[in-house]
Amino acid sequence: MQESIAQIKNLSHRYSKDWAIQNINFEISNHGILGLLGSNGAGKSTTMNILCGVINQTEGEAYIDGINVRENPVEAKKLIGFLPQKAPLHPELTVDEYLTHCAHMRSIPSKDIKPALEYAKQKCGISHFSKRVLKNLSGGYQQRVGLAQAIIHNPKLVVLDEPTNGLDPNQILEVRKLIKEIAEERAVILSTHILSEVQATCDDIVMIENGHIVFQDTLHAFNNYIEPNSLIMDFEEIPDKNEILKTPGISEIETINKNQVRLKFNSGPEVTQELIKASVQNNWKLTEIYLEKTSLDSVFAQLSKTPQQTYNTNKNKISA
């Protein structure tokens, strides 16, 4: 049994003289959600367009279930459902009319169109809007219809480009839940520039910046990569800072307010135990102490500064 539904191998593409992506390599598992994360212009859309057969790459190969996308685009596309940033809706049609049109475009046999529609509508929670004209639906429900057209032919891989872009907070939560449900039966790749979106939705993460992969691993590994490098101490009254700085491993102290300081440290998290011991010995009247983790945005910025390297927790740092 094949462990992955899609493979991207040594993928590079350039527009005119400028390379949009270079030497991109990753695989997509049979089930679950892979987050393709990167800032705007990083190369995410180019990668996804090549994977979906929208454009042909300059170098490298893309495979869907073992089928070369460039050599056999029709066969490969039968296995893909695609929702671009802006759902390709026909606003004057009803939900049923539009999804029937999509079913015909996907070459679904006439006898199978009705059950395909019912499956997609039920899965996306839009059955009660079957006769509603698309332009009269809210943004969240229009996005649901967009997801329905992406799964109407029961594809093995669903490709989503910024699927929650432009939605309000409640709609975002609803669409995230729907994407997770869709991923229970097939593989999903989700492109976004929002770190919290990946955290809330994805199982694995590929981070791309300036056309290069800079991080590739599970979301759990990514979260573990966010190592604590500072801690907060609360006091009834802040003691002499020079006394605090005597603790081994403390490199910097910053006053937050009259009762609170932030300490930077360059040793392990066990420094907290040393600080607690010093507080008891010196009667610092410590009320609380806790570690701070580097923010996700800081990690993203740090990784984005080194596009020539890929961080993979299974392989340490390797050249791209």
Secondary structure, 3 states (H helix, E strand, C coil): CCCEEEEEEEEEEEECCEEEEEEEEEEEECCEEEEEECCCCCCHHHHHHHHCCCCCCCEEEEEECCEECCCCHHHHHCCEEEECCCCCCCCCCEHHHHHHHHHHHCCCCHHHHHHHHHHHHHHHCCHHHCCCEHHHCCHHHHHHHHHHHHHCCCCCEEEEECCCCCCCHHHHHHHHHHHHHHCCCCEEEEEECCHHHHHHHCCEEEEEECCEEEEEEEHHHHHHHCCEEEEEEEECCCCCHHHHHCCCCEEEEEEEECCEEEEEECCCCCHHHHHHHHHHHHCCCEEEEEEEECCHHHHHHHHHCCCCEEEECCCEEEEC
